[in-house]
Structure formats: C-alpha cells, structure tokens
Amino acid sequence: MSGRFFQEAGGEAQLWPSLTAFLVALADSLEEGTPLFSETPVVHGGALGWD
C-alpha cells in the first residue's frame, strides 16, 4: 500500500494489485514524466525530486 496522510483530513491510499504493478507505474512516471500521486518527477542538480 502506498499513500499519504493528512493531519487535518485523514489519509488517502492507492493500492496496486502487486509490487510489480507499482514498479511499472513508477517506471512509467519516471520515463514519461507523468504524475504519480499528483506529483511529477523532476531532476534538479542530478537529484530526483517530485513537484
């Protein structure tokens, strides 16, 4: 399970059917620059970050 917790509102979670499915979604996001959990991968000074 992966997700975020918000002190004021509780949490949100997204479940993938398997670790493989999660890793595919992560790889797609990194390769294509598409959002994952509403965050887009970016590289600043050679380091991966999420905006």
Secondary structure, DSSP 8 states (H G I E B T S, - for coil): -EEEEETTTEEEEE--SSHHHHHHHHHHHHHHT--BTTB-EEEETTEEEE-
